[in-house]
Structure formats: structure tokens, C-alpha cells
Amino acid sequence: RLAFAESRAAELAAVFEKTREEFHAAVAAKKDLETALLAARRQSQDLQAKLSFTTEELKETTQRALGQAAASQTRIKTAEGDLVYFKAGAKMAAAEKQKALEAAEQEVDTERRVAEMQRARAEAAEMSIAGAVAKAVDDASAAAAAAQSDAIANAVA
């Protein structure tokens, strides 16, 4: 009986030791998962901050572009009004009025080209910022998914 009891005690001691090792491994895995989760949260917060900053830049750039476009449209309307006036005056005047008419037409064409270039720049900036926002969102989603996958994989392991 004593030998059996000693044998059983040794078995239980081995099981206890194995259980203790598994417990320590589980605690270490939990700490690793918590660390990974904190890192993922920090990365997510950083990406959210980037997204907010990029969105704010998009708004500011859009507002500037709209302001420039409105100013250009105003200049175009003014130049077109001037053109109408100069055309009427040119019919009654001599060669000097004809020169003024040509100058006004050139000014209108120049303003239109400037407006077209500004509009194209504004659209390109808007598309670029929208692409950056989409990339930041995709990066944040991918980082969160990767962190979640790592956390699940570590939890399963």
C-alpha cells in the first residue's frame, strides 16, 4: 500500500508540475496577447489620427479650391462683361477700339485657361487626398484584421 501511495503521489506530483507549466505558459501567452492588443490599439489610434488629419486637409484643400474657382468665375464674368462693353464700343470707334477689343478677348481666354488649370489642379488634389484617405482606411482595416488574426492564432496556440 505504501508503494502504491508513493507511486500515486509521484504521479500526482508530475501531473501537478505539468499543470503548473501549462498555467505559466497560458499566463505568458495571455500577456503576449495583451501586449499585441495594446500595440494594435495604438496603431489603430495612430491611423485614426492620420485619417482625421488627412480628412481635415481634404476639407481645407477643397475649400481653397472652391474659393479659387469662385474667384476665377467672378473674373471670367467680369472679363466677359468687359468684352461685351468693348465690343459695343468697338463698333462705333476706330482702330484703337478694335485693339482694346482684342486685348479684352485675350484676357477672357487667359482667365478661362487659368480657371481650367485651377479646376484641374483642384480635382487632382481632391482625388489624391481621397486616395490617401482610402489608403489610410484600408491600412487601418488591414492592421486591425492582422492584429485580430494574430490574437486569435496566439489564443488558439
Residue frames relative to the residue before (quaternion, step in Angstrom):
aa qw qx qy qz dx dy dz
R 1.0000 0.0000 0.0000 0.0000 0.00 0.00 0.00
L 0.6426 0.5248 -0.3191 0.4582 3.54 0.92 -0.85
A 0.6466 0.5102 -0.3170 0.4702 3.59 0.96 -0.86
F 0.6438 0.5148 -0.3175 0.4687 3.57 1.00 -0.84
A 0.6581 0.5091 -0.3028 0.4647 3.57 0.94 -0.92
E 0.6526 0.5004 -0.3122 0.4758 3.59 0.99 -0.84
S 0.6332 0.5258 -0.3169 0.4713 3.55 1.03 -0.84
R 0.6711 0.4914 -0.2888 0.4741 3.57 0.93 -0.93
A 0.6325 0.5250 -0.3220 0.4697 3.60 1.05 -0.79
A 0.6441 0.5096 -0.3174 0.4740 3.59 0.99 -0.81
E 0.6323 0.5293 -0.3202 0.4663 3.58 1.04 -0.83
L 0.6800 0.4874 -0.2831 0.4690 3.54 0.90 -0.97
A 0.6206 0.5320 -0.3374 0.4669 3.59 1.07 -0.74
A 0.6514 0.5031 -0.3151 0.4725 3.61 0.98 -0.82
V 0.6458 0.5024 -0.3164 0.4800 3.59 0.98 -0.86
F 0.6409 0.5258 -0.3207 0.4582 3.55 0.97 -0.87
E 0.6599 0.5080 -0.3029 0.4633 3.59 0.91 -0.92
K 0.6515 0.5085 -0.3081 0.4712 3.57 0.97 -0.90
T 0.6504 0.5130 -0.3047 0.4701 3.58 0.97 -0.85
R 0.6325 0.5248 -0.3239 0.4685 3.57 1.02 -0.82
E 0.6523 0.5082 -0.3116 0.4682 3.62 0.94 -0.88
E 0.6505 0.5050 -0.3152 0.4716 3.57 0.99 -0.85
F 0.6290 0.5342 -0.3285 0.4594 3.58 1.04 -0.80
H 0.6632 0.4941 -0.3033 0.4734 3.59 0.92 -0.92
A 0.6392 0.5114 -0.3264 0.4726 3.58 1.00 -0.76
A 0.6488 0.5096 -0.3166 0.4682 3.60 0.99 -0.83
V 0.6402 0.5127 -0.3245 0.4710 3.61 0.99 -0.81
A 0.6520 0.5012 -0.3145 0.4741 3.60 0.95 -0.85
A 0.6448 0.5112 -0.3200 0.4696 3.60 0.97 -0.84
K 0.6360 0.5256 -0.3281 0.4600 3.58 1.00 -0.81
K 0.6512 0.5035 -0.3182 0.4703 3.59 0.95 -0.84
D 0.6360 0.5215 -0.3268 0.4657 3.58 1.00 -0.82
L 0.6613 0.5012 -0.3024 0.4690 3.58 0.97 -0.86
E 0.6443 0.5095 -0.3257 0.4682 3.58 0.99 -0.78
T 0.6356 0.5193 -0.3218 0.4720 3.57 1.02 -0.81
A 0.6589 0.4987 -0.3046 0.4737 3.58 0.94 -0.88
L 0.6446 0.5202 -0.3180 0.4613 3.56 1.00 -0.79
L 0.6483 0.5036 -0.3190 0.4736 3.59 0.97 -0.81
A 0.6410 0.5135 -0.3231 0.4701 3.57 0.99 -0.82
A 0.6539 0.5056 -0.3117 0.4687 3.58 0.96 -0.84
R 0.6466 0.5097 -0.3241 0.4659 3.58 1.00 -0.76
R 0.6362 0.5157 -0.3276 0.4711 3.58 1.00 -0.82
Q 0.6574 0.5022 -0.3097 0.4688 3.55 0.94 -0.91
S 0.6379 0.5227 -0.3208 0.4658 3.57 0.99 -0.80
Q 0.6506 0.5032 -0.3150 0.4736 3.59 0.98 -0.81
D 0.6320 0.5239 -0.3292 0.4667 3.57 1.01 -0.82
L 0.6764 0.4845 -0.2935 0.4708 3.56 0.91 -0.91
Q 0.6141 0.5280 -0.3490 0.4715 3.60 1.06 -0.67
A 0.6443 0.5119 -0.3215 0.4685 3.58 0.98 -0.84
K 0.6356 0.5175 -0.3248 0.4719 3.58 0.98 -0.84
L 0.6487 0.5221 -0.3114 0.4579 3.54 0.95 -0.93
S 0.6555 0.5031 -0.3146 0.4672 3.60 0.91 -0.86
F 0.6558 0.5071 -0.3079 0.4669 3.56 0.95 -0.90
T 0.6717 0.4945 -0.2960 0.4654 3.58 0.90 -0.93
T 0.6364 0.5165 -0.3269 0.4706 3.57 1.00 -0.79
E 0.6480 0.5089 -0.3180 0.4691 3.57 0.97 -0.82
E 0.6317 0.5180 -0.3262 0.4756 3.57 1.02 -0.79
L 0.6220 0.5387 -0.3318 0.4614 3.57 1.01 -0.81
K 0.6610 0.5035 -0.3121 0.4606 3.58 0.89 -0.90
E 0.6708 0.5005 -0.3004 0.4575 3.56 0.90 -0.95
T 0.6669 0.4980 -0.3032 0.4641 3.57 0.91 -0.91
T 0.6381 0.5218 -0.3231 0.4649 3.56 0.99 -0.82
Q 0.6558 0.5083 -0.3146 0.4611 3.57 0.94 -0.87
R 0.6470 0.5059 -0.3222 0.4707 3.58 0.98 -0.84
A 0.6619 0.5077 -0.3093 0.4566 3.57 0.94 -0.91
L 0.6524 0.5010 -0.3179 0.4714 3.58 0.97 -0.81
G 0.6385 0.5237 -0.3216 0.4633 3.58 1.02 -0.77
Q 0.6623 0.4940 -0.3010 0.4761 3.55 0.98 -0.87
A 0.6459 0.5120 -0.3230 0.4651 3.57 0.99 -0.82
A 0.6485 0.5087 -0.3222 0.4657 3.62 0.94 -0.82
A 0.6482 0.5064 -0.3190 0.4708 3.58 0.97 -0.85
S 0.6493 0.5106 -0.3149 0.4675 3.57 0.99 -0.83
Q 0.6413 0.5160 -0.3245 0.4661 3.58 0.98 -0.82
T 0.6351 0.5213 -0.3278 0.4664 3.56 1.00 -0.78
R 0.6551 0.4997 -0.3116 0.4734 3.56 0.96 -0.87
I 0.6348 0.5258 -0.3314 0.4590 3.57 1.02 -0.80
K 0.6602 0.5027 -0.3083 0.4652 3.60 0.89 -0.93
T 0.6459 0.5106 -0.3166 0.4710 3.55 0.98 -0.86
A 0.6706 0.4898 -0.2976 0.4709 3.57 0.91 -0.92
E 0.6379 0.5113 -0.3337 0.4693 3.61 1.03 -0.73
G 0.6277 0.5208 -0.3288 0.4761 3.58 1.05 -0.77
D 0.6412 0.5127 -0.3139 0.4769 3.54 1.00 -0.84
L 0.6293 0.5478 -0.3301 0.4415 3.55 1.00 -0.83
V 0.6420 0.5142 -0.3216 0.4691 3.59 0.94 -0.87
Y 0.6555 0.5123 -0.3115 0.4591 3.56 0.91 -0.90
F 0.6951 0.4760 -0.2840 0.4578 3.56 0.85 -0.97
K 0.6047 0.5458 -0.3628 0.4526 3.60 1.09 -0.62
A 0.6606 0.4980 -0.3084 0.4695 3.61 0.92 -0.87
G 0.6821 0.4802 -0.2891 0.4697 3.55 0.98 -0.86
A 0.6309 0.5583 -0.3324 0.4240 3.57 1.08 -0.70
K 0.6019 0.5637 -0.3645 0.4326 3.59 1.13 -0.62
M 0.7309 0.4148 -0.2283 0.4915 3.58 1.06 -0.73
A 0.7119 0.4603 -0.2581 0.4633 3.56 1.11 -0.58
A 0.5958 -0.5725 0.4404 0.3511 3.51 -1.36 0.08
A 0.8406 -0.2153 0.1642 0.4692 3.54 -1.26 -0.54
E 0.6001 0.5643 -0.3719 0.4279 3.66 1.03 -0.61
K 0.6512 0.4973 -0.3128 0.4803 3.54 1.01 -0.80
Q 0.6109 0.5446 -0.3531 0.4533 3.59 1.06 -0.67
K 0.6402 0.5187 -0.3181 0.4690 3.59 1.03 -0.80
A 0.6434 0.5184 -0.3198 0.4636 3.59 0.98 -0.82
L 0.6203 0.5419 -0.3307 0.4607 3.57 1.06 -0.77
E 0.6690 0.4928 -0.3024 0.4671 3.56 0.88 -0.89
A 0.6356 0.5231 -0.3297 0.4623 3.58 1.00 -0.76
A 0.6544 0.5051 -0.3154 0.4660 3.58 0.96 -0.84
E 0.6414 0.5170 -0.3268 0.4632 3.59 0.97 -0.79
Q 0.6423 0.5060 -0.3234 0.4763 3.56 1.00 -0.77
E 0.6366 0.5286 -0.3294 0.4547 3.58 0.99 -0.76
V 0.6430 0.5092 -0.3184 0.4754 3.57 0.99 -0.85
D 0.6583 0.5001 -0.3130 0.4675 3.59 0.91 -0.90
T 0.6442 0.5142 -0.3224 0.4654 3.57 0.95 -0.82
E 0.6643 0.4956 -0.3063 0.4683 3.60 0.90 -0.89
R 0.6351 0.5177 -0.3352 0.4651 3.58 0.99 -0.75
R 0.6580 0.4970 -0.3152 0.4698 3.58 0.93 -0.86
V 0.6349 0.5177 -0.3234 0.4736 3.56 1.00 -0.84
A 0.6569 0.5046 -0.3091 0.4673 3.58 0.93 -0.89
E 0.6372 0.5196 -0.3261 0.4664 3.60 0.98 -0.82
M 0.6675 0.4930 -0.3046 0.4676 3.58 0.92 -0.89
Q 0.6595 0.4951 -0.3134 0.4709 3.60 0.94 -0.81
R 0.6336 0.5193 -0.3312 0.4682 3.56 0.99 -0.78
A 0.6593 0.5005 -0.3078 0.4692 3.60 0.94 -0.89
R 0.6466 0.5125 -0.3198 0.4657 3.60 0.99 -0.79
A 0.6509 0.5155 -0.3126 0.4614 3.56 0.97 -0.87
E 0.6570 0.4993 -0.3139 0.4696 3.58 0.95 -0.84
A 0.6534 0.5076 -0.3181 0.4628 3.58 0.95 -0.85
A 0.6514 0.5045 -0.3169 0.4698 3.60 0.97 -0.82
E 0.6484 0.5162 -0.3179 0.4605 3.56 0.97 -0.85
M 0.6618 0.4924 -0.3107 0.4724 3.59 0.95 -0.85
S 0.6448 0.5296 -0.3202 0.4485 3.58 0.98 -0.83
I 0.6804 0.4719 -0.2881 0.4811 3.56 0.92 -0.90
A 0.6245 0.5228 -0.3431 0.4679 3.59 1.03 -0.76
G 0.6349 0.5176 -0.3263 0.4717 3.60 1.03 -0.75
A 0.6514 0.5112 -0.3143 0.4643 3.59 1.00 -0.81
V 0.6337 0.5173 -0.3260 0.4740 3.56 1.02 -0.78
A 0.6571 0.5038 -0.3119 0.4660 3.59 0.92 -0.94
K 0.6539 0.5094 -0.3174 0.4606 3.60 0.98 -0.81
A 0.6433 0.5187 -0.3217 0.4622 3.58 0.98 -0.83
V 0.6453 0.5048 -0.3161 0.4784 3.57 1.02 -0.82
D 0.6531 0.5082 -0.3111 0.4673 3.58 0.95 -0.91
D 0.6480 0.5153 -0.3187 0.4615 3.59 0.97 -0.88
A 0.6520 0.5074 -0.3171 0.4657 3.58 0.96 -0.86
S 0.6590 0.5018 -0.3112 0.4659 3.59 0.95 -0.86
A 0.6641 0.5014 -0.3045 0.4636 3.56 0.93 -0.89
A 0.6541 0.5052 -0.3193 0.4636 3.60 0.96 -0.83
A 0.6559 0.5015 -0.3168 0.4669 3.57 0.95 -0.82
A 0.6577 0.4990 -0.3146 0.4684 3.58 0.96 -0.86
A 0.6530 0.5085 -0.3192 0.4616 3.59 0.97 -0.82
A 0.6519 0.5039 -0.3176 0.4693 3.58 0.96 -0.83
Q 0.6489 0.5050 -0.3208 0.4702 3.56 0.97 -0.82
S 0.6502 0.5108 -0.3183 0.4637 3.60 0.94 -0.87
D 0.6520 0.5029 -0.3155 0.4717 3.59 0.97 -0.86
A 0.6559 0.5092 -0.3198 0.4563 3.55 0.93 -0.88
I 0.6590 0.4945 -0.3097 0.4745 3.60 0.97 -0.80
A 0.6556 0.5100 -0.3148 0.4594 3.55 0.95 -0.90
N 0.6676 0.4878 -0.2993 0.4763 3.57 0.98 -0.81
A 0.6355 0.5264 -0.3254 0.4618 3.54 1.06 -0.72
V 0.6588 0.4990 -0.3031 0.4744 3.57 1.01 -0.82
A 0.6571 0.4929 -0.3050 0.4819 3.55 1.01 -0.88
